[in-house]
Amino acid sequence: MSPLDSSLLDGVPLAIRPLATESLWGQQPSCFHFSGEKPHLEAYFDAYFKYYAKQCNLIACHHNGEYSSVETHGDIMTIAQLLRKSLPRAEVRKRMSDFLKSANNTQPGEHENSINLVARLMLMVRIGKVPHEGSKGRYLNWEEGDLREFVYNCFAPPVTRRHDRIKLEKSFNALNLQRIGGIKIWWTENLADHLRMVDDDKGIFIFHHASFLEHQLHNSMYPPRFIEETLRTLKLLFPRYNPATKKWYEKAAAKSACGLDKRLIWIGNLNAEERQVDNFSYWHDRLVILKEVYDEARPSTLSQFWHDRRNGPQWYTFWVALWVLVLTILAIFLAVVQCIEGGMQVYIAMRP
């Protein structure tokens, strides 16, 4: 029996990885440089297949499979091939009845849930609402037409915000967003939520699956250069040659329960020319909003004051003034101690 014939209820066997990556995305040239420890491409998708298993459990295995019409990994791969052919959703739904074993016993909506599941696995975009899914993120509602056209429309570059005074400095990274700007990072597996601010601009979603993105550079299901630009936003926020950011992310990955992609901190960094806002189209507006919130943030704790060196003269002035204040208080304290000590000596000397 082929690994793809195994039931979704039995989990995700390691053997399906090479078959799944090709079925879901086609033969994609990869930019990975393989080490001796992980000589196969599929070994780099640990984070992705945790997502794969999570989505299958959420939709296909919910209530022992009663929520979806797919039963095996092979069913998922077959539907993925139909979706890659740019067939209308209605046509895909019609053809599913020809190969799904449970097609005759399906309830209304089961095929729809199955299509949404496969679309999620192909694109890492939360497509279709799942009532029992608990998440802060949003979902995209795809009801008709082909999947490629839907994705192109969803990620069309909406450059509407001015950026005359916006500069993406070298210090503008994910670590400083948190420790200087006080912006909480919410790690997301939904590409549509990437760089979207939440909680009254106190939090931001960041898509962390860098290994997945690196393998999608030539995937025609996404708009031209969309994946490449998304990778550049990650290089901007997680520069490879920043030891502090690297150490912070590795600690976050070790503590995270959602399985952060360890590849994220190794994908590279941007030079001054590449950091220009004009170079971003798809993520332009979200980057501008994020930078505006970051620039407007003012430190409120000593830790934030210490790390916030966006205004050099102001930083030095603050810390010089603080040290002068500390030394003044210390001098006053020592003077008081000396006065008390002198008074005690006089008192002892005058005692009979």
Beta strands, then each sheet from edge to edge (+ up, - down):
strand 1: 184-188
strand 2: 197-198
strand 3: 203-207
sheet 1: 1+ 3+ 2-
end
